[in-house]
Amino acid sequence: MRLVPPPRIDGAARPPGSKSLTNRALICAALADGPSTLRNASLSDDSRLLVGALARFGHHLRLQGSSIEVTPREPRAGADRETFYLGNAGTAVRFWIAFLCTQRGKFLVDGDARMRQRPVADLLDALTRLGARVKSVFGNGSLPVAVDADGMEGGRTTIRADVSSQFVSALLLAAPRCSNGLQLELEGAPTSEPYLEMTAKVMRGFGAAVERHGRGGFSVAPSGPYRGTQFEVEPDASGAAYLLSLAAVTGGRVRVDGLGTSSVQGDVRFADLLEQMGCRIERAPASLTAVGGPLRGIDVDMNDIPDTVQTLAVVSLFAKGPTRIRNVPNLRVKETDRIGALAKELSKLGARVEESPDGLTIHPPAEVSPARIAAYGDHRMVMSFAVAAARVPGIELEDPACVAKSFPGFFDLLEALGVSHQGSTLV
C-alpha cells in the first residue's frame, strides 16, 4: 500500500475504543455478579479473540455497534483439556491464564508461533505461589500453558515488574476472586507504569477494593465477584499518537476527540513529547490538538509509554538533530523485536540508527528516501510508518491489514483526514 500525501492536513478524528481498557473491562465483566455493558469498546482483533474465548467458556456476549454486553456465568467445570487459542494477543493471553486459574477445569492456552516465543514464566511462578496449578507444557516458560484449575487461594506473592506490566495486571484482575485476596510485591522498577494504574481504575469501576503501596506493590481485598456495571471505554490513546503525529510531520493541524487532560491512559503523554519536539499542543478535558511546526530531536525515557516508541521514532525522521529513545528493553519481546525492526526500517528511509539493548538513537537524513517498509506482522510498525508515508510519496507499506490487531479502520480514518491510499490489500 502507498499513501497519497495531501497538500495539508487540517481536521478532527476520534480513534476507536482503547484495546487496553476493553480487555481489562472484559475480564472484570466476566467475573462480575451480573450483566455489564462496555460502551465504545474496541472491536480490534485482539479484543475479539478475548470475546471469543469468553463466549466459548460459556459467558453470553452480544456485540451491538461499538458496545459489548456481557452476561457472566458462575465458575464451571471445563471439558478435559479445553483449548483456547489466542493468536499473538499478548494482553489477552496473560489475562486469560490468570482468569482460568480462578475457575474449575483443565484448560490449555496457546497462541501463534511468535506468542510461543514471548515469556510468561514470571506470571506462572506467581500464580503457582497463589495456589494455582499452572505450567508451561514444554517447560520453557512460554506457551502452550496448561491450567488445572479449582479456584485460587491468593495471598501474598512477588513478581518481577520490569518484564511486562501485563503480568502484574493479570494477577490484579483475578485477585477479587481469590479466597484470600492478594498482597502483591513488585520486584524491580515497573515497566509501562501507567498501565498498572489503568488496571486499578478499571477494577475500581467494577467495585473492587484495590490499594497501591507506592511503587512497591498492591493489595486487593477478597471481595468475590465484581459488580456488573455500565463501563465507558475511552478512545485509544496509542492510536491517537499516530493522528497527532500526522500534524507534527506535515505542519498541519489535527484534533483528537474523546481524549484529553482527564484521560486515564498514560499514552496521552505522547502529546508532551511532540510539544518538546516543537509542536503546539492545545489541551482540553476531552480533546488534544497538535499543530505542526519545525521539529527538533529530543532525548527521552519512554519506559512508561512503550507503545508509542515506534511513532516517535518515525516523527524523529523529520526533526533537526538526533533523537534518543531509551529504557524500553521490553520492546524486544513484543509482536516483534521492535527495536531491531525500527533500526532496520528507519535505515531504509535514510536515517543513521545506533541500536542499544534498551533503545536507539536516530540521526535523521537530510531528506527521507522512499522505500518498502516491512511489517513484521506488527500493527504498530505499519501505523507508525504510515505517518512518514503521509508526508513522503513513494513509501510502500507491507501487510496493511495487520492494523486490525488494534485499530480496525485506521486507513479509513486517515482518508477522512485527507490521506488517501493506493494499492490497498486490506481484507
C-alpha positions in Angstrom: 0.0 0.0 0.0 1.1 3.6 -0.7 -0.4 6.7 0.8 -1.0 9.9 -1.1 0.3 12.9 0.8 -2.2 15.7 0.8 -1.3 19.4 0.4 -2.3 20.0 4.0 -3.9 18.1 6.9 -6.4 20.0 9.0 -9.2 18.1 10.7 -10.5 16.2 13.6 -10.8 12.5 14.4 -11.8 10.1 17.1 -9.9 6.8 17.5 -11.8 3.6 18.3 -12.1 2.4 21.9 -9.0 1.5 23.8 -8.0 -2.1 23.4 -6.2 -2.0 26.7 -9.3 -0.7 28.6 -11.6 -3.0 26.7 -9.6 -6.2 27.6 -9.4 -5.2 31.3 -13.1 -4.5 31.4 -14.0 -7.7 29.7 -12.2 -9.8 32.4 -13.9 -7.7 35.1 -17.3 -8.2 33.5 -16.8 -11.9 33.1 -16.0 -12.2 36.9 -18.9 -10.0 37.9 -22.2 -10.8 39.7 -24.4 -9.6 36.9 -24.6 -8.1 33.4 -22.3 -5.4 32.2 -22.2 -3.2 29.1 -19.0 -1.9 27.7 -19.7 1.2 25.6 -17.3 2.4 22.8 -15.4 -0.9 23.2 -12.5 -1.9 21.0 -13.5 -4.2 18.2 -9.9 -4.9 17.3 -8.6 -8.4 16.5 -7.1 -8.8 20.0 -10.3 -7.9 21.8 -12.4 -10.1 19.5 -10.1 -13.0 20.4 -10.8 -12.4 24.1 -14.5 -12.0 23.4 -14.4 -15.4 21.5 -12.6 -17.1 24.4 -15.2 -15.8 26.9 -18.1 -16.9 24.7 -16.6 -20.4 24.3 -16.2 -20.6 28.0 -19.9 -20.1 28.4 -20.4 -16.4 29.0 -23.1 -14.7 27.0 -21.7 -11.8 24.9 -23.6 -9.6 22.5 -22.0 -7.1 20.2 -24.2 -4.2 19.3 -22.5 -1.4 17.3 -19.5 -0.5 19.4 -21.0 -1.9 22.6 -20.3 -5.3 24.2 -22.9 -6.7 26.6 -21.5 -9.3 28.9 -23.7 -11.7 31.0 -21.3 -13.8 33.1 -21.8 -17.3 34.3 -20.5 -18.8 37.5 -17.3 -20.8 37.6 -17.9 -24.2 36.0 -16.1 -27.4 35.3 -14.5 -27.2 31.8 -14.0 -30.1 29.4 -10.9 -32.1 29.9 -8.0 -30.0 28.5 -10.3 -27.5 26.7 -8.0 -25.4 24.4 -8.2 -21.7 23.9 -6.2 -20.2 21.0 -5.4 -16.5 21.3 -3.0 -15.8 18.4 -0.4 -13.2 19.2 -2.6 -11.2 21.6 -0.2 -10.8 24.4 -2.5 -8.9 26.8 -5.4 -11.4 26.2 -3.1 -14.4 26.8 -1.7 -13.2 30.1 -5.2 -12.1 31.4 -6.8 -15.3 30.2 -4.3 -17.6 32.0 -5.0 -15.8 35.3 -8.7 -15.8 34.7 -8.8 -19.5 34.1 -6.9 -20.1 37.4 -10.0 -18.7 39.3 -12.3 -21.2 37.5 -12.7 -25.0 37.7 -11.5 -27.4 35.0 -8.5 -28.4 32.9 -7.6 -26.0 30.1 -4.8 -25.3 27.6 -3.9 -21.8 26.4 -2.0 -21.5 23.2 -1.0 -18.9 20.6 0.8 -18.5 17.3 4.5 -19.0 16.7 5.5 -15.6 17.9 3.4 -15.8 21.0 5.0 -19.1 21.8 8.3 -17.2 22.0 7.0 -14.5 24.3 7.6 -15.0 28.0 5.0 -16.0 30.6 7.3 -17.7 33.2 7.2 -15.0 35.8 3.4 -14.9 35.7 3.2 -18.7 36.0 5.5 -18.7 39.0 3.5 -16.0 40.8 0.2 -17.8 40.1 1.7 -21.1 41.5 2.6 -19.3 44.7 -1.0 -18.2 45.0 -2.2 -21.8 44.9 -2.8 -22.3 41.1 -1.8 -25.4 39.2 -0.4 -24.0 36.0 2.6 -24.9 33.9 4.4 -24.3 30.6 3.8 -27.5 28.7 7.3 -27.6 27.2 8.9 -26.3 30.3 10.4 -23.3 28.5 8.4 -20.6 30.3 6.2 -19.9 27.2 3.0 -21.1 25.6 1.3 -23.5 25.4 0.3 -23.3 29.1 -1.8 -26.0 30.9 -4.1 -24.9 33.7 -5.6 -27.4 36.1 -8.0 -25.1 38.0 -10.0 -25.4 41.1 -10.2 -21.8 42.2 -7.3 -19.9 43.6 -6.5 -19.2 47.2 -4.5 -16.0 46.7 -2.5 -14.5 49.5 1.0 -13.0 49.2 3.3 -13.2 46.3 6.0 -11.3 44.4 6.5 -10.8 40.7 9.1 -9.1 38.5 7.6 -5.8 37.3 10.4 -4.9 34.9 9.5 -7.5 32.2 5.8 -6.9 31.5 3.1 -4.8 33.2 0.7 -7.4 31.8 1.8 -10.0 34.3 1.0 -7.6 37.2 -2.3 -6.6 35.7 -3.3 -10.3 35.1 -2.8 -11.0 38.8 -4.7 -7.9 39.9 -7.7 -8.6 37.7 -8.0 -12.2 39.1 -7.4 -11.2 42.7 -11.0 -10.3 43.9 -12.0 -13.9 43.1 -9.2 -15.3 45.3 -10.4 -16.5 48.7 -7.6 -14.7 50.4 -7.3 -11.7 48.1 -3.9 -10.6 47.0 -0.9 -8.9 48.6 1.5 -8.3 45.7 5.1 -7.1 46.0 6.7 -5.8 42.8 10.4 -6.6 42.2 12.3 -4.1 40.1 11.0 -0.8 38.6 7.7 -1.4 36.9 7.7 -1.1 33.1 4.7 0.6 31.5 3.7 2.0 34.9 0.6 3.9 33.7 -1.0 0.6 32.6 -0.9 -0.6 36.3 -2.9 2.5 37.3 -5.3 1.9 34.4 -5.9 -1.7 35.7 -6.6 -0.5 39.2 -9.0 2.2 37.9 -11.0 -0.3 35.8 -11.2 -2.7 38.7 -12.5 0.1 41.0 -15.0 0.9 38.3 -16.4 -2.6 38.8 -16.4 -2.4 42.6 -13.1 -4.0 43.6 -11.1 -2.7 46.5 -7.6 -2.1 45.2 -4.9 -0.2 47.1 -1.5 0.9 45.8 1.5 0.9 48.1 3.8 3.4 46.4 5.7 1.7 43.6 6.3 -1.4 45.7 3.1 -3.3 45.4 -0.7 -3.6 45.6 -3.3 -5.2 47.8 -6.7 -6.4 46.7 -9.5 -7.4 49.1 -11.1 -10.8 48.6 -14.5 -9.3 47.6 -15.7 -12.1 45.4 -17.5 -11.2 42.2 -17.0 -7.8 40.7 -20.2 -5.7 40.4 -21.9 -5.6 37.0 -21.8 -2.1 35.6 -22.0 0.2 32.6 -18.4 1.0 31.6 -17.4 3.7 29.1 -14.2 2.9 27.2 -12.1 5.9 26.2 -10.8 6.2 22.7 -7.4 4.6 22.3 -4.5 6.9 23.3 -1.9 4.8 21.5 -3.9 5.2 18.3 -4.3 8.9 18.9 -0.5 9.2 18.8 -0.5 8.4 15.0 -3.1 11.0 14.3 -1.3 13.7 16.3 1.9 12.8 14.6 0.4 13.5 11.2 0.1 17.1 12.2 3.7 17.1 13.5 5.4 15.8 10.3 3.2 17.7 7.8 3.0 21.0 9.6 -0.8 20.6 9.7 -3.4 20.5 12.5 -5.2 17.5 13.9 -7.7 17.5 16.8 -8.3 14.1 18.6 -11.7 14.0 20.3 -12.5 11.9 23.3 -9.1 12.2 25.0 -7.6 15.0 27.0 -6.4 16.0 30.4 -9.0 13.8 32.1 -7.8 10.6 30.4 -6.8 7.5 32.4 -4.4 6.4 29.7 -0.7 7.1 30.1 -0.1 7.3 26.4 -1.7 10.8 26.2 1.7 11.9 27.4 2.9 11.4 23.8 1.5 14.8 23.2 4.0 16.2 25.7 6.9 14.7 23.6 5.6 16.3 20.4 5.5 19.6 22.3 9.1 19.1 23.3 9.9 18.5 19.7 8.4 21.8 18.6 4.6 21.2 18.0 2.0 23.4 19.6 -0.4 21.3 21.7 -3.8 22.5 22.7 -5.3 20.6 25.7 -8.9 20.3 26.9 -10.5 17.8 29.2 -11.8 15.7 26.2 -9.6 16.7 23.3 -6.0 17.1 22.2 -4.9 19.2 19.3 -1.5 19.1 17.6 -0.3 21.9 15.4 2.9 21.1 13.5 6.0 23.3 13.4 9.7 22.9 12.9 10.8 19.8 14.8 13.9 19.2 16.9 15.3 15.9 18.2 14.9 15.0 21.9 16.4 12.6 24.5 13.6 10.7 26.2 13.0 7.8 28.6 9.8 6.1 27.2 9.5 3.2 29.7 6.1 4.5 30.7 4.7 4.7 27.2 6.4 2.0 25.1 3.6 1.5 22.7 4.3 5.0 21.2 8.1 4.4 20.7 7.7 3.4 17.0 5.6 6.5 16.4 8.1 8.9 18.0 10.9 7.2 16.1 9.2 7.9 12.8 8.5 11.5 13.7 12.2 11.9 14.5 13.0 11.4 10.8 11.7 14.9 10.2 13.4 16.6 13.1 16.6 18.6 13.3 19.2 16.8 15.2 19.2 13.3 16.7 16.5 11.7 18.9 17.5 9.2 21.6 14.9 6.8 22.9 15.9 4.8 26.0 14.8 2.5 28.8 12.4 0.3 26.7 14.2 -3.1 26.7 10.8 -4.9 26.8 10.2 -3.8 23.2 12.4 -6.7 22.2 9.7 -9.3 23.3 6.6 -7.7 21.8 4.9 -8.7 18.5 8.4 -8.5 17.0 11.8 -7.2 18.3 10.6 -3.7 17.8 14.0 -2.1 18.5 15.7 -4.2 15.9 12.8 -3.8 13.4 12.9 0.0 13.8 16.6 0.2 13.3 16.3 -1.7 10.0 13.3 0.1 8.6 14.4 3.6 9.6 17.7 3.0 7.9 15.9 2.2 4.6 14.5 5.7 4.7 17.9 7.2 5.0 18.4 7.6 8.8 21.5 6.6 10.6 20.5 4.5 13.6 22.5 3.5 16.6 20.9 0.5 18.3 21.4 -0.3 22.0 20.0 -3.1 24.2 17.3 -0.8 25.6 16.6 1.7 22.8 18.0 3.5 19.9 19.4 6.9 18.6 18.1 8.2 15.3 20.1 10.6 13.2 17.6 11.9 10.6 18.6 12.1 7.0 18.8 15.4 5.1 15.9 14.1 3.0 13.7 11.0 3.7 14.0 8.5 0.8 11.1 6.3 -0.2 11.4 2.6 0.5 9.3 -0.6 1.0 8.7 -1.0 4.8 8.4 -4.5 6.2 5.6 -5.0 8.7 7.0 -8.0 10.7 3.3 -8.9 11.4 3.3 -5.9 13.8 0.4 -3.5 13.6 2.3 -0.7 15.2 5.1 -0.9 12.6 2.6 -0.3 9.8 0.7 2.5 11.5 3.9 4.3 12.7 5.5 4.3 9.2 2.1 5.4 7.7 2.9 8.7 9.4 6.0 9.0 7.2 4.1 7.8 4.1 1.6 10.6 4.7 4.5 13.1 4.2 6.8 11.4 1.7 5.5 10.0 -1.6 6.6 6.5 -2.6 6.9 4.8 0.7 5.2 1.4 0.5 3.7 -0.3 3.5 3.6 -4.1 3.6 0.7 -6.1 5.1 -1.5 -3.1 5.9 -4.3 -5.4 7.0 -2.5 -6.2 10.2 -3.5 -2.9 11.7 -6.8 -4.6 12.6 -5.0 -6.1 15.6 -5.6 -2.8 17.5 -7.0 -0.2 15.1 -9.5 -1.5 12.6 -10.5 1.3 10.2 -7.1 3.0 10.6 -6.7 3.8 6.9 -10.4 4.9 6.6 -9.7 7.4 9.4 -6.6 8.7 7.6 -8.7 9.1 4.4 -11.2 11.2 6.4 -8.3 13.4 7.2 -7.3 13.7 3.6 -4.7 11.0 3.3 -5.9 8.5 0.7 -4.2 5.3 -0.3 -3.4 3.3 -3.4 -2.9 -0.4 -3.9 -4.7 -1.4 -0.8 -4.6 -5.1 0.1 -6.9 -4.6 3.1 -9.3 -7.6 3.7 
